[in-house]
């Protein structure tokens, strides 16, 4: 084998390894585990990116609702609000 063939062979092996690592990370396909002989279910993690976005959306909604509750608590605990409530009861 000459140097060019060795370079192309090692380059293609390196590129395949990088591609496998990228697919494992982004898609959760677990190719590296398969090549290492580990038995795993590749379909367990397919919805992981979607679940992360759902969780982020829920966290954002919870933060907004918490902020609204704090504003309402401030309004209700103001002395002027209590005075208006007492006047309305009369």
Z-matrix of the N, CA and C atoms (Angstrom, degrees):
N
C 1 1.451
C 2 1.523 1 108.92
N 3 1.281 2 113.74 1 136.92
C 4 1.457 3 116.20 2 176.68
C 5 1.532 4 109.49 3 -91.58
N 6 1.300 5 115.82 4 178.21
C 7 1.463 6 121.22 5 -174.13
C 8 1.523 7 112.24 6 -65.34
N 9 1.311 8 117.67 7 -35.73
C 10 1.464 9 120.67 8 -179.40
C 11 1.525 10 111.01 9 -65.03
N 12 1.307 11 117.76 10 -42.92
C 13 1.462 12 120.93 11 179.04
C 14 1.527 13 111.20 12 -64.78
N 15 1.317 14 116.86 13 -41.47
C 16 1.462 15 119.96 14 177.34
C 17 1.529 16 110.90 15 -63.35
N 18 1.316 17 115.82 16 -43.60
C 19 1.460 18 120.35 17 179.55
C 20 1.527 19 110.86 18 -62.15
N 21 1.323 20 117.48 19 -44.60
C 22 1.464 21 121.15 20 179.11
C 23 1.527 22 111.46 21 -66.07
N 24 1.318 23 117.70 22 -38.28
C 25 1.456 24 120.78 23 -179.99
C 26 1.532 25 110.64 24 -65.60
N 27 1.318 26 117.11 25 -49.78
C 28 1.462 27 120.10 26 179.85
C 29 1.529 28 111.45 27 -67.54
N 30 1.318 29 116.88 28 -35.32
C 31 1.463 30 120.29 29 177.15
C 32 1.514 31 112.30 30 -64.54
N 33 1.322 32 116.51 31 -41.07
C 34 1.466 33 119.23 32 179.32
C 35 1.529 34 111.13 33 -69.84
N 36 1.322 35 117.66 34 -36.63
C 37 1.469 36 120.39 35 176.53
C 38 1.529 37 110.13 36 -64.56
N 39 1.317 38 116.65 37 -42.23
C 40 1.460 39 120.98 38 178.30
C 41 1.529 40 110.87 39 -64.35
N 42 1.325 41 116.99 40 -43.41
C 43 1.464 42 120.74 41 179.35
C 44 1.528 43 110.80 42 -63.72
N 45 1.328 44 117.17 43 -40.46
C 46 1.467 45 120.29 44 178.09
C 47 1.528 46 110.71 45 -64.04
N 48 1.316 47 116.92 46 -40.33
C 49 1.466 48 120.25 47 178.37
C 50 1.517 49 112.20 48 -64.27
N 51 1.321 50 116.30 49 -40.99
C 52 1.467 51 120.26 50 178.34
C 53 1.524 52 110.22 51 -66.25
N 54 1.324 53 117.05 52 -41.83
C 55 1.463 54 120.88 53 178.45
C 56 1.531 55 111.00 54 -62.50
N 57 1.311 56 116.59 55 -42.91
C 58 1.466 57 120.60 56 179.06
C 59 1.529 58 110.29 57 -63.52
N 60 1.315 59 116.93 58 -43.21
C 61 1.471 60 120.13 59 178.97
C 62 1.519 61 111.06 60 -63.56
N 63 1.323 62 116.85 61 -40.61
C 64 1.462 63 120.62 62 179.68
C 65 1.534 64 110.77 63 -65.14
N 66 1.330 65 116.81 64 -43.98
C 67 1.463 66 120.00 65 178.83
C 68 1.525 67 111.23 66 -64.52
N 69 1.324 68 116.47 67 -38.49
C 70 1.464 69 119.61 68 176.87
C 71 1.520 70 110.70 69 -61.25
N 72 1.313 71 116.08 70 -42.95
C 73 1.461 72 120.09 71 -176.20
C 74 1.526 73 112.09 72 -72.47
N 75 1.319 74 117.64 73 -45.75
C 76 1.462 75 119.89 74 -174.41
C 77 1.521 76 113.14 75 -82.37
N 78 1.301 77 117.62 76 -40.58
C 79 1.464 78 120.84 77 -174.52
C 80 1.520 79 113.50 78 -102.01
N 81 1.324 80 117.55 79 -17.24
C 82 1.457 81 120.66 80 -178.41
C 83 1.514 82 112.69 81 71.15
N 84 1.321 83 118.02 82 31.84
C 85 1.457 84 121.38 83 -175.43
C 86 1.517 85 113.57 84 -81.17
N 87 1.290 86 120.05 85 -16.63
C 88 1.465 87 126.02 86 174.83
C 89 1.528 88 113.16 87 60.41
N 90 1.327 89 116.74 88 42.17
C 91 1.461 90 120.58 89 175.73
C 92 1.523 91 111.68 90 -63.45
N 93 1.319 92 116.44 91 -40.44
C 94 1.462 93 119.50 92 -178.08
C 95 1.526 94 110.41 93 -61.36
N 96 1.311 95 117.37 94 -38.44
C 97 1.462 96 120.45 95 177.83
C 98 1.526 97 110.48 96 -65.84
N 99 1.310 98 116.92 97 -39.78
C 100 1.464 99 120.00 98 178.66
C 101 1.521 100 110.84 99 -63.58
N 102 1.335 101 116.44 100 -43.44
C 103 1.462 102 119.73 101 -178.67
C 104 1.522 103 111.88 102 -68.47
N 105 1.316 104 117.37 103 -25.16
C 106 1.466 105 120.91 104 178.34
C 107 1.518 106 112.22 105 -89.59
N 108 1.316 107 117.91 106 1.58
C 109 1.452 108 121.40 107 175.77
C 110 1.514 109 114.37 108 86.70
N 111 1.315 110 118.45 109 10.17
C 112 1.459 111 120.61 110 177.49
C 113 1.525 112 109.23 111 -82.79
N 114 1.312 113 115.90 112 136.60
C 115 1.451 114 120.52 113 -179.84
C 116 1.528 115 107.75 114 -95.60
N 117 1.322 116 115.98 115 113.28
C 118 1.459 117 121.32 116 178.89
C 119 1.516 118 108.96 117 -137.93
N 120 1.303 119 115.85 118 159.96
C 121 1.454 120 121.12 119 176.84
C 122 1.527 121 108.11 120 -91.98
N 123 1.318 122 118.39 121 114.84
C 124 1.462 123 119.71 122 -176.62
C 125 1.522 124 113.37 123 -74.49
N 126 1.313 125 117.76 124 -11.26
C 127 1.453 126 120.40 125 -174.93
C 128 1.523 127 113.24 126 -91.90
N 129 1.318 128 117.75 127 -3.75
C 130 1.461 129 120.26 128 178.83
C 131 1.515 130 112.39 129 -69.32
N 132 1.307 131 117.95 130 -34.96
C 133 1.458 132 121.43 131 -172.04
C 134 1.522 133 113.44 132 -105.31
N 135 1.325 134 119.02 133 15.08
C 136 1.459 135 119.82 134 -176.93
C 137 1.523 136 112.40 135 -68.03
N 138 1.321 137 118.07 136 -32.40
C 139 1.459 138 121.14 137 -177.88
C 140 1.523 139 112.67 138 -92.28
N 141 1.309 140 118.23 139 8.48
C 142 1.460 141 121.00 140 -175.60
C 143 1.532 142 112.67 141 -59.97
N 144 1.338 143 120.97 142 -47.10
C 145 1.472 144 118.37 143 177.89
C 146 1.524 145 112.52 144 -62.04
N 147 1.332 146 117.10 145 -36.71
C 148 1.456 147 120.13 146 179.28
C 149 1.526 148 110.36 147 -68.04
N 150 1.326 149 117.13 148 -38.38
C 151 1.457 150 120.54 149 178.81
C 152 1.518 151 110.90 150 -66.03
N 153 1.324 152 116.82 151 -35.53
C 154 1.461 153 119.81 152 179.25
C 155 1.523 154 110.84 153 -66.09
N 156 1.334 155 117.53 154 -38.94
C 157 1.462 156 119.02 155 178.51
C 158 1.521 157 110.41 156 -69.89
N 159 1.334 158 117.37 157 -37.37
C 160 1.460 159 119.88 158 177.19
C 161 1.524 160 110.43 159 -63.83
N 162 1.319 161 116.41 160 -41.11
C 163 1.456 162 120.53 161 179.02
C 164 1.520 163 110.57 162 -64.91
N 165 1.318 164 117.07 163 -40.72
C 166 1.465 165 120.37 164 178.86
C 167 1.529 166 110.58 165 -64.47
N 168 1.330 167 116.75 166 -40.51
C 169 1.466 168 120.12 167 177.39
C 170 1.523 169 111.10 168 -63.70
N 171 1.319 170 116.22 169 -42.69
C 172 1.466 171 119.92 170 179.16
C 173 1.523 172 110.83 171 -64.26
N 174 1.322 173 116.70 172 -41.13
C 175 1.465 174 119.76 173 178.63
C 176 1.522 175 111.06 174 -62.21
N 177 1.321 176 116.53 175 -38.87
C 178 1.461 177 120.49 176 178.99
C 179 1.530 178 110.71 177 -66.26
N 180 1.318 179 117.24 178 -42.79
C 181 1.464 180 121.02 179 179.15
C 182 1.525 181 110.47 180 -64.80
N 183 1.323 182 116.93 181 -41.12
C 184 1.465 183 120.48 182 178.74
C 185 1.524 184 110.52 183 -62.96
N 186 1.324 185 117.17 184 -40.60
C 187 1.467 186 120.29 185 178.71
C 188 1.528 187 110.74 186 -64.08
N 189 1.337 188 117.07 187 -40.95
C 190 1.461 189 120.33 188 178.63
C 191 1.526 190 111.06 189 -64.95
N 192 1.316 191 116.83 190 -43.02
C 193 1.463 192 120.15 191 -179.88
C 194 1.525 193 111.52 192 -66.39
N 195 1.311 194 116.70 193 -37.70
C 196 1.463 195 120.17 194 177.13
C 197 1.521 196 110.63 195 -62.58
N 198 1.318 197 115.92 196 -41.25
C 199 1.464 198 119.90 197 178.10
C 200 1.530 199 110.91 198 -63.89
N 201 1.312 200 117.20 199 -41.63
C 202 1.468 201 120.57 200 178.61
C 203 1.523 202 111.52 201 -63.83
N 204 1.321 203 116.34 202 -41.04
C 205 1.464 204 120.10 203 179.16
C 206 1.524 205 110.40 204 -63.38
N 207 1.318 206 117.22 205 -40.08
C 208 1.459 207 120.08 206 178.82
C 209 1.525 208 111.12 207 -63.09
N 210 1.329 209 117.06 208 -39.80
C 211 1.464 210 120.38 209 178.05
C 212 1.525 211 110.10 210 -64.98
N 213 1.319 212 117.11 211 -43.59
C 214 1.464 213 120.19 212 178.93
C 215 1.527 214 111.54 213 -64.18
N 216 1.310 215 117.54 214 -37.96
C 217 1.462 216 120.17 215 177.28
C 218 1.521 217 111.26 216 -63.50
N 219 1.330 218 116.36 217 -38.61
C 220 1.464 219 119.45 218 177.68
C 221 1.522 220 111.11 219 -64.29
N 222 1.329 221 116.23 220 -40.42
C 223 1.464 222 119.92 221 -179.54
C 224 1.523 223 110.67 222 -65.73
N 225 1.309 224 116.46 223 -44.66
C 226 1.462 225 120.92 224 -176.00
C 227 1.526 226 111.38 225 -69.12
N 228 1.300 227 118.46 226 -32.84
C 229 1.465 228 120.47 227 -176.97
C 230 1.526 229 113.10 228 -87.87
N 231 1.326 230 118.73 229 1.22
C 232 1.468 231 120.52 230 177.03
C 233 1.526 232 109.71 231 -70.59
N 234 1.315 233 117.14 232 140.93
C 235 1.471 234 119.85 233 178.62
C 236 1.531 235 112.26 234 -62.99
N 237 1.319 236 118.63 235 -34.58
C 238 1.467 237 120.96 236 -179.77
C 239 1.524 238 110.66 237 -64.56
N 240 1.304 239 117.04 238 -36.50
C 241 1.462 240 120.58 239 178.69
C 242 1.527 241 110.05 240 -65.75
N 243 1.321 242 116.05 241 -43.14
C 244 1.467 243 119.83 242 178.70
C 245 1.526 244 110.94 243 -63.61
N 246 1.328 245 116.53 244 -39.47
C 247 1.461 246 120.18 245 178.68
C 248 1.522 247 110.56 246 -64.34
N 249 1.325 248 117.29 247 -41.72
C 250 1.465 249 120.42 248 177.83
C 251 1.526 250 111.17 249 -63.21
N 252 1.308 251 117.36 250 -37.98
C 253 1.459 252 120.44 251 178.46
C 254 1.530 253 110.96 252 -64.77
N 255 1.327 254 116.69 253 -41.17
C 256 1.468 255 120.11 254 178.81
C 257 1.521 256 110.83 255 -66.04
N 258 1.338 257 116.90 256 -39.47
C 259 1.462 258 119.95 257 178.48
C 260 1.520 259 111.15 258 -66.90
N 261 1.292 260 117.63 259 -37.20
C 262 1.461 261 120.94 260 179.42
C 263 1.525 262 111.59 261 -68.40
N 264 1.319 263 117.28 262 -30.20
C 265 1.463 264 120.31 263 178.62
C 266 1.529 265 111.61 264 -70.11
N 267 1.328 266 116.27 265 -28.52
C 268 1.465 267 119.66 266 -179.52
C 269 1.502 268 108.27 267 -73.91
